[in-house]
Amino acid sequence: MRSIGLLGGTTPESTKVYYQTLMELGREVLPGPLNNPVVLIYSINLAEVAKLQQAERPDLVVEMMVSVFERLRVAGAEVGSLTANTPHVFFDQIAAGTALPLVSILDAASESARQLGCQKVLLLGTMTTMTADMYPRRLAREGIAVLTPDEEERAFIDQSIVHELSVGTFEPATRDRYLDACRRRIDRDGVDGVILGCTEIPLLIGPDDLPVPVIDTTRAHAAAIFAAARDEAEPG
């Protein structure tokens, strides 16, 4: 099995879930009780990324992340991945800048939605994730339409991710408001799936909370990373 390199810290809460999930998958399929996947984690300072974004320097964000993946590659990683949805807006540029093959969360989430038979999904995430075209463009290849919450709800979700979920705070009132936003779209617009397009949101709501399939992008992505590390072919 090939070594896995994760660009972590985006945020620490979800990075821990990636690591734990990869270990769980290893125990399920690898022979022997002590046979775990090798995982290298480079945990960045997210505040530095936020400063570059506020300064409108996406080029420097890409440069930083490419540098991290190259360090992971030199350290022995053979398969790499970002551990957050939002930086996937730069995925193509980052992947082009590093020799380490990367596994996309967009591909993992889209494949999950396709397997579940979804045709119209609600996307939750940061404001960048909800307003960028990366998910609609990728899901369109599967014939799946993408909706987002109403404007006020998008603003609330974005702020709650930044000020609560990203620092490990999970308030019941915040959870209730997320669920209300989802139910509203399900009832009004016929949404038949919900994509938790921020890797912290699955720590707040889960698959049993809604009457439609809920796609946990963290676990879907971790499973895709694990599969790529086991496959001799490079991930696409």
Summary of the structure (lengths in Angstrom):
residues: 236
radius of gyration: 17.2
end to end distance: 17.2
largest distance: 50.9
contacts: 795
relative contact order: 0.17
helix: 55%
strand: 13%
